[in-house]
Amino acid sequence: MEGSITDMDVVMKHCDYSAGKYVRDCLKILRLGAGLDVSPRKSSPSVSGDVRYIYTEGARGDIPQSDDNVQDQGDKGLDGLMSRWGKHYEPHLQLPDPHGYFSQNRPYTSCGDERPIFHMFWKGAFTDKPYMALLSFLYTQNLGLHLDDEKEHTDAAKCRPQLWLWIDRGALNGVRQSMAERQLLEELSSNPWAAPFLHYRFRDVFQFKFWDLREQLDSVAELKDEWRIYGKYLGAREEVGTTGEDTNGPGTQTEPTLGSLHDTSYLIARTSHAARASVQYDKPSVALSDLVRFVLCHRFGGVYLDVDTLFLRDWEDLWGWRGAFAYRWSRMDRYNTAVLRMHKGSAFGTFILRTALRNGLDFHPIRITRYLKDAQMENLLLRVPDALFDPAWLASEGYQTERPPFPFFSSFNDFFDTPSQASAAPDALGFDGFFRGAYIYHYHNNWWTPFDPHRDFPDLGPRFAQDVKTSSAPQEEISDLSWSAVLKRTFEGYIRGEQPNMYGEWLVW
């Protein structure tokens, strides 16, 4: 619902693993409180106030300003403060003016810096993994695609969510930024997994952006003067170089290319993932992606998500909650930054960037946990229960198996290869039976495992048939579908116009 806000206190009350709460019970609260459990079999006729975790603001009135909570400690001096010899002090933190009050109870006319932006990062050829992430975004988010194109672009639709996919093609090798972006779009338009998202209907939904490590880090005030000292820790010092000059002047006669950018051998449907993985796929660099999420959220604001996640419901109420968050690392009291929300140019972001810089540009989630714990700043980054973003994690590690959530996965591979004893459930229950209540599902890598081995191509119907090359051999009939196959076919059915999205809205082309 537009303008809704999540009450994280209620969520923590029902979902905090440290308080002995079960993922199964948390998902039930998330379903009931959001009105997602609407079938006739629902046992309780009404939703009690105790499980209502989504609210809206009333009409805006005068908001009193108070300084009662601000205490002037005065100048305490430097007594008792010691610094290691040879270590210089950090410069004074220059804080921007505080943001004014931003009401969620606003007309959707313009949102400026408050636009809901989702960031994802991908390195290598565009495959079925980003394809599924983007399809799930279309199926679950409030994008106004059920409106006709003209009505969608009135003032009432200017603050819809966007997903920015940042694609890393390595060093520019003298290629100009504009040329690199053009080559990237040419490649995407030739790739059957990517081409559908370039359709004019999605022009305000997706943005494909070229990731240039040097340009990004040079654009961050907290890093630009010193990151090259630590660039070797990214394994990219040779790639990004140390100068900002363009090696190709305006009189250059030949167009350099981005290495293997135009290698199109991956455009056909895959036949043997295991055999071809090491040759034709480039698994995203974990160390680099750890850095990317903090840089993007600090520069542009928004939410970063790993590509191996699938949207399961609308995020409107989570955007309404104004704090920064990541989520819990399974049973451990650590952060997992596969989901990360930060505000543009925040003091918190400055602290993280400067601290990670001084630790060799180390943005690993375990190190982030240490930085915040040492600085007693953990309250500034909420550790959201993993039931919201990773509902299978605890059970897959052998925890809460006496009362697991549904579906029960003993390993993350069960998503792609559902055990035969439980393989009737995906086809019978479909999308609505898959961790209902969670905001996303994180399937943890499995980069080379197809979602639907029997339809391992973008099955989007005649509108996009010219982009797809498939085998002419008849497909084998199968009796049971995995959860991954059911989700893929569900999302694709929405694009083909065979069914509405999860909220009953039909895609209008």
HUZI-V730169 format. One record per residue. N is the residue number from 0. RES is the residue in one letter. PSI is psi as a letter, one per 30 degrees, with the letter a starting at -180 (999 if undefined). Layout:
N_RES_PSI, N_RES_PSI
This chain:
0_M_k, 1_E_k, 2_G_g, 3_S_l, 4_I_k, 5_T_k, 6_D_j, 7_M_f, 8_D_e, 9_V_e, 10_V_e, 11_M_e, 12_K_e, 13_H_f, 14_C_f, 15_D_j, 16_Y_e, 17_S_f, 18_A_g, 19_G_g, 20_K_k, 21_Y_k, 22_V_e, 23_R_e, 24_D_e, 25_C_e, 26_L_e, 27_K_e, 28_I_e, 29_L_e, 30_R_e, 31_L_e, 32_G_f, 33_A_g, 34_G_g, 35_L_f, 36_D_i, 37_V_g, 38_S_l, 39_P_f, 40_R_f, 41_K_k, 42_S_e, 43_S_k, 44_P_f, 45_S_l, 46_V_k, 47_S_l, 48_G_f, 49_D_f, 50_V_g, 51_R_j, 52_Y_g, 53_I_k, 54_Y_l, 55_T_l, 56_E_l, 57_G_a, 58_A_k, 59_R_k, 60_G_a, 61_D_k, 62_I_j, 63_P_k, 64_Q_k, 65_S_k, 66_D_g, 67_D_f, 68_N_f, 69_V_k, 70_Q_k, 71_D_j, 72_Q_f, 73_G_a, 74_D_j, 75_K_f, 76_G_a, 77_L_g, 78_D_k, 79_G_f, 80_L_k, 81_M_k, 82_S_k, 83_R_k, 84_W_k, 85_G_f, 86_K_k, 87_H_l, 88_Y_l, 89_E_k, 90_P_l, 91_H_k, 92_L_k, 93_Q_j, 94_L_k, 95_P_l, 96_D_k, 97_P_k, 98_H_k, 99_G_l, 100_Y_k, 101_F_j, 102_S_k, 103_Q_f, 104_N_i, 105_R_l, 106_P_k, 107_Y_i, 108_T_e, 109_S_k, 110_C_f, 111_G_b, 112_D_f, 113_E_g, 114_R_k, 115_P_j, 116_I_k, 117_F_k, 118_H_k, 119_M_l, 120_F_k, 121_W_k, 122_K_k, 123_G_a, 124_A_k, 125_F_k, 126_T_a, 127_D_f, 128_K_e, 129_P_e, 130_Y_e, 131_M_e, 132_A_e, 133_L_e, 134_L_e, 135_S_e, 136_F_e, 137_L_e, 138_Y_f, 139_T_f, 140_Q_l, 141_N_i, 142_L_f, 143_G_g, 144_L_f, 145_H_f, 146_L_l, 147_D_l, 148_D_e, 149_E_e, 150_K_e, 151_E_e, 152_H_g, 153_T_l, 154_D_f, 155_A_f, 156_A_g, 157_K_f, 158_C_h, 159_R_l, 160_P_l, 161_Q_l, 162_L_k, 163_W_j, 164_L_j, 165_W_k, 166_I_k, 167_D_k, 168_R_g, 169_G_a, 170_A_k, 171_L_f, 172_N_h, 173_G_f, 174_V_k, 175_R_l, 176_Q_e, 177_S_e, 178_M_e, 179_A_e, 180_E_e, 181_R_e, 182_Q_e, 183_L_e, 184_L_e, 185_E_e, 186_E_e, 187_L_e, 188_S_f, 189_S_f, 190_N_j, 191_P_f, 192_W_f, 193_A_e, 194_A_e, 195_P_f, 196_F_f, 197_L_g, 198_H_k, 199_Y_e, 200_R_f, 201_F_g, 202_R_f, 203_D_g, 204_V_e, 205_F_k, 206_Q_k, 207_F_k, 208_K_k, 209_F_k, 210_W_j, 211_D_j, 212_L_e, 213_R_e, 214_E_e, 215_Q_e, 216_L_e, 217_D_f, 218_S_f, 219_V_j, 220_A_e, 221_E_f, 222_L_f, 223_K_e, 224_D_f, 225_E_f, 226_W_f, 227_R_f, 228_I_e, 229_Y_g, 230_G_f, 231_K_f, 232_Y_f, 233_L_f, 234_G_g, 235_A_g, 236_R_e, 237_E_f, 238_E_e, 239_V_f, 240_G_a, 241_T_g, 242_T_l, 243_G_g, 244_E_k, 245_D_k, 246_T_f, 247_N_j, 248_G_l, 249_P_f, 250_G_g, 251_T_k, 252_Q_f, 253_T_k, 254_E_j, 255_P_l, 256_T_l, 257_L_i, 258_G_c, 259_S_g, 260_L_e, 261_H_g, 262_D_j, 263_T_g, 264_S_f, 265_Y_g, 266_L_f, 267_I_l, 268_A_k, 269_R_k, 270_T_e, 271_S_j, 272_H_e, 273_A_e, 274_A_f, 275_R_f, 276_A_e, 277_S_f, 278_V_e, 279_Q_g, 280_Y_k, 281_D_j, 282_K_k, 283_P_k, 284_S_k, 285_V_e, 286_A_e, 287_L_e, 288_S_f, 289_D_e, 290_L_e, 291_V_e, 292_R_e, 293_F_e, 294_V_e, 295_L_e, 296_C_e, 297_H_e, 298_R_e, 299_F_f, 300_G_l, 301_G_a, 302_V_k, 303_Y_k, 304_L_k, 305_D_l, 306_V_f, 307_D_h, 308_T_l, 309_L_k, 310_F_k, 311_L_f, 312_R_l, 313_D_k, 314_W_g, 315_E_e, 316_D_e, 317_L_e, 318_W_e, 319_G_f, 320_W_k, 321_R_f, 322_G_l, 323_A_k, 324_F_l, 325_A_a, 326_Y_l, 327_R_k, 328_W_i, 329_S_b, 330_R_f, 331_M_l, 332_D_h, 333_R_l, 334_Y_k, 335_N_k, 336_T_g, 337_A_f, 338_V_k, 339_L_k, 340_R_k, 341_M_l, 342_H_k, 343_K_k, 344_G_g, 345_S_l, 346_A_e, 347_F_e, 348_G_e, 349_T_e, 350_F_e, 351_I_e, 352_L_e, 353_R_e, 354_T_e, 355_A_e, 356_L_e, 357_R_f, 358_N_h, 359_G_h, 360_L_h, 361_D_j, 362_F_g, 363_H_k, 364_P_e, 365_I_e, 366_R_e, 367_I_e, 368_T_e, 369_R_e, 370_Y_e, 371_L_e, 372_K_e, 373_D_e, 374_A_g, 375_Q_h, 376_M_g, 377_E_f, 378_N_f, 379_L_f, 380_L_j, 381_L_k, 382_R_j, 383_V_k, 384_P_k, 385_D_f, 386_A_f, 387_L_e, 388_F_f, 389_D_h, 390_P_f, 391_A_f, 392_W_e, 393_L_e, 394_A_e, 395_S_f, 396_E_g, 397_G_g, 398_Y_k, 399_Q_g, 400_T_f, 401_E_f, 402_R_i, 403_P_l, 404_P_l, 405_F_k, 406_P_l, 407_F_j, 408_F_k, 409_S_f, 410_S_l, 411_F_f, 412_N_f, 413_D_f, 414_F_e, 415_F_f, 416_D_i, 417_T_k, 418_P_k, 419_S_e, 420_Q_f, 421_A_g, 422_S_f, 423_A_f, 424_A_e, 425_P_e, 426_D_e, 427_A_e, 428_L_e, 429_G_a, 430_F_e, 431_D_f, 432_G_g, 433_F_j, 434_F_h, 435_R_k, 436_G_e, 437_A_l, 438_Y_e, 439_I_l, 440_Y_k, 441_H_j, 442_Y_g, 443_H_i, 444_N_c, 445_N_h, 446_W_f, 447_W_g, 448_T_k, 449_P_k, 450_F_e, 451_D_i, 452_P_f, 453_H_f, 454_R_i, 455_D_i, 456_F_l, 457_P_j, 458_D_i, 459_L_g, 460_G_a, 461_P_f, 462_R_e, 463_F_g, 464_A_e, 465_Q_f, 466_D_f, 467_V_k, 468_K_j, 469_T_l, 470_S_k, 471_S_f, 472_A_k, 473_P_k, 474_Q_k, 475_E_k, 476_E_k, 477_I_k, 478_S_e, 479_D_k, 480_L_k, 481_S_l, 482_W_e, 483_S_e, 484_A_e, 485_V_e, 486_L_e, 487_K_e, 488_R_e, 489_T_e, 490_F_e, 491_E_e, 492_G_e, 493_Y_e, 494_I_e, 495_R_f, 496_G_g, 497_E_f, 498_Q_l, 499_P_l, 500_N_a, 501_M_f, 502_Y_g, 503_G_g, 504_E_k, 505_W_k, 506_L_k, 507_V_j, 508_W_999
